[in-house]
Amino acid sequence: YLTRYKDEFIYLEDRTNFANQKNGFVFVSLHANSVLNPRPSAQGIETFVLSSKYIGASARDVADRENIASRAHPELDTDLAKIIADLEESANIKYSLDFAEIVQKKLVNYLKLEDRGVKQAPFVVLKGANMVAVIVEVAFISNPKEEKL
């Protein structure tokens, strides 16, 4: 399933909820990467997995930029909801890391782009996914060469 079929805004949490409602096995969020000041040196592919910490170069910058499309759900902020969500997510983290490594390697080999690695960060779109979940930042639209892909 796709969370959207046209260029329309969907809150990050709603994308994850949609995947959960469809009982998805794997959640892959595809993004075109970018930097604020376009420069040819920013290039390549990076894949992210959920973490409460920022692990890997650029993890904080990318997560902060992507999480802007979020909205708060105060009704979910109970201690019990947090504990349950943490338990569900931790069971999927190892599998998500394994899957991210495979996706990263395959895309780098296929697209012949720089390997920026697998990283971890607290992405809203991955929080709450009841399945293996990754974000793939495929190439930089702020890079003149890669935007043509």
N, C-alpha and C positions, 0 to 999 in steps of 0.2 A: 504494500500500500504506500501511496504518497500522502503526505499531510496536506499538500496543496497541489493543484493542477494549473493554477494561473498565478500571476504576480499579485498576490494579496497578502496583507499582513496577518500573521497568526502568532499570538503570544507563545513564548517558548514553552511555558507550562502546558499549554493546550496541545502542543505538538507531542509532548511526552504522554499526556493523558490519552490522546488518540491512539498512540502505539499500544498503550496498556489495554485500552478497550478492545483493540483488535487482537489481543493476546499474542503480540509479536514475539518472535524468537530473538531477533536482532534489530536494534535501532541504530541506523546510520544517518547522521545529520551531515549533509554535504554543504560546504561553504566555499566561496572564493575568498582567499586571504587578501589582505591589503595593509598598507601602512599609510599614516597620515601624510607624510612627505614622500611622494613617489620617488623611488630610486631603484636603479637596475640591480643593486646588490641584494635587495629583498626578493628572494626567489625560492621555489621549491614546494614540497609537500610536507605537511605535518599532521599527525593524527593524535587526538586527545582522548583521555579516559578520565572519568570523574575521580576527584580527590578533594579532600578538605584543604590540601596544601597545593601550592604552586610548585610543580616539579618540572624543570626543564627551562632552557632559555626561551624567552618570549611568552611563556605560559600566562603570566599575569596580564600582559598587554592584550593578548588575544581574548582571554576570558572576560576581562573588563569590557572590551569592545562588544563582544557577543552578548553579554548579559544585560545590556541596555534594553533589549526587547523583552524584558521580563515584567511581571507584575506581582505584587505581593498577595499572598493568600493568608491573611491573619487567622482564619479559622483552622488552618493546618499547623499552627505554631504551638500545639500542645506538646508536653513532654512525651506522652505516649506515641503520638504521631511521629515525632522525631526518632524515637527509639525503634519503632517498627520500620520506618524508612531506612534508617542506618543498617538494620539487620538485613533487609532485602537487598540493599545496594552492595553491602560488603560481600554477599554471596556471589554477586555478579562481577565484582572488580577483577578478580583473577582471570576469569574468562574474557572479560572485556580487554584486559591487557594483552592476553594471548591473541585475541582477534585483531586488535589494533596493530600488533607486530606483523601479522599476516597481510592485512590491508595495506599498511605502509610499504612493505617490501614489494608487493605486487604492483602497486601504483607507481612507485619509483622506477621499477624495472620496465613497466609498460610505457609510461609517459616520458621516461628519460629525463626526469627533473631532479634537482638537488634533494637529497634525503635530509629533512630537518628533524627527523626522529619522532618517536612516540613520547608524549608528554602528559602530564596530569595537572588538572586545575578544577576548581569548583564551578563548573558550567551549569547554569540553571536548566538548560535543555536536557542535560543528562540526569539531573537530580530527580529521583522518583521513578526512573525507568525500571520496570520489573523484568528486565531482560539484559542481555549483553548490549552495551551502548557505547558508541564512539562518535566523535566529531572528526570529520576529515576536512582539512583546509587544503583544497586542491589548487595550487598555483596562486600567484599574486596578480590581481587585476590592476594593481598599482605598478606593475612591472611591464613596460612596453612589449617585451618579447612574450611574456607569459599570458598577457591579456588576449593575445590572438588565439590561444588554445580554445 
